[in-house]
Amino acid sequence: MADDEDEAYNNTNRAFVQAFLARSTLTYDEAKPILAAIFSVHEKRETLPEDVTEADFNSYISAANNAVSLYDFEIRSTYHQITRTRVYALVNSASDPITQLATTHSADEISYLKRVLDAMFETYNTPRREIMALTSMDAVRLNRPPTAERSETQNGSTTQGSAGQGITGKEAEKMLSTLVDEGWLERSRKGYYSLSPRALMELRGWLIETYNDLGDDDEDEDVPRVLKIKFCYACKEIITTSFFRMQKSKKCPLCKADWTGNDLVGERAAAATRKPESRSGGPSLARTSPPAVSQGGSNDDDGVDEEEGD
């Protein structure tokens, strides 16, 4: 919609960047009314949202990315794993995202968030149950650190920014709601919390470093490495839900094997295995089966329609 003479970076681009900064993420459909309003003011004639083309949107995304790159920001995109909508996020490429969160949240709140992430990718992410999400009840129960960790705090041996006595249940509920509002978490219709597309993009490096056993060059190659964060071989994005339910093709893009429909990831994995697993006795959470997930829903409805992605 923009005139040919307006190809240079101008006030329409600046207005778009400001609108993007006010949001945690942006999709093409969300951007159409924004760009329509910008075009209407700039061109002094009404532009309807349906008049905004995807080419217009891509042009403004590209110009915005070039502009914010001077300030250590970049615009990244990924597909939402449920809706398959492409989501764009403005990401700080210079600093640790956990450090960024520390500027707006207390040390105890950050420590609580880390316990939630540990639960998602350790406790509720085993070879038998790759859930990578947790219910509201389970999330609130993580409001206080383990007893041993609290004892260390009382002895004064914890590091700066670590947890004290935790937060209250009400504060945990508020924190979860805030993280959803800020675009870090998503809450499904069944009450499961999982990482949002924005979080998967911003925390990608941190998640890999924290939960994947990358190993050393001198380690025994025959010893299997623990990889809690897994990727789609086709799109190279992190997978936290049943990928093949969103695809027209039911074949693995790597080995070409057909998907059985029984190997589930995400909320469906919680409902698929109801029987509690026996514990291995090992001290590592990565080798310990998760406790039974409370409020687990039935297999026939977890907020994902069977035909989605067609």
Disulfide bonds with the S-S distance in Angstrom:
none
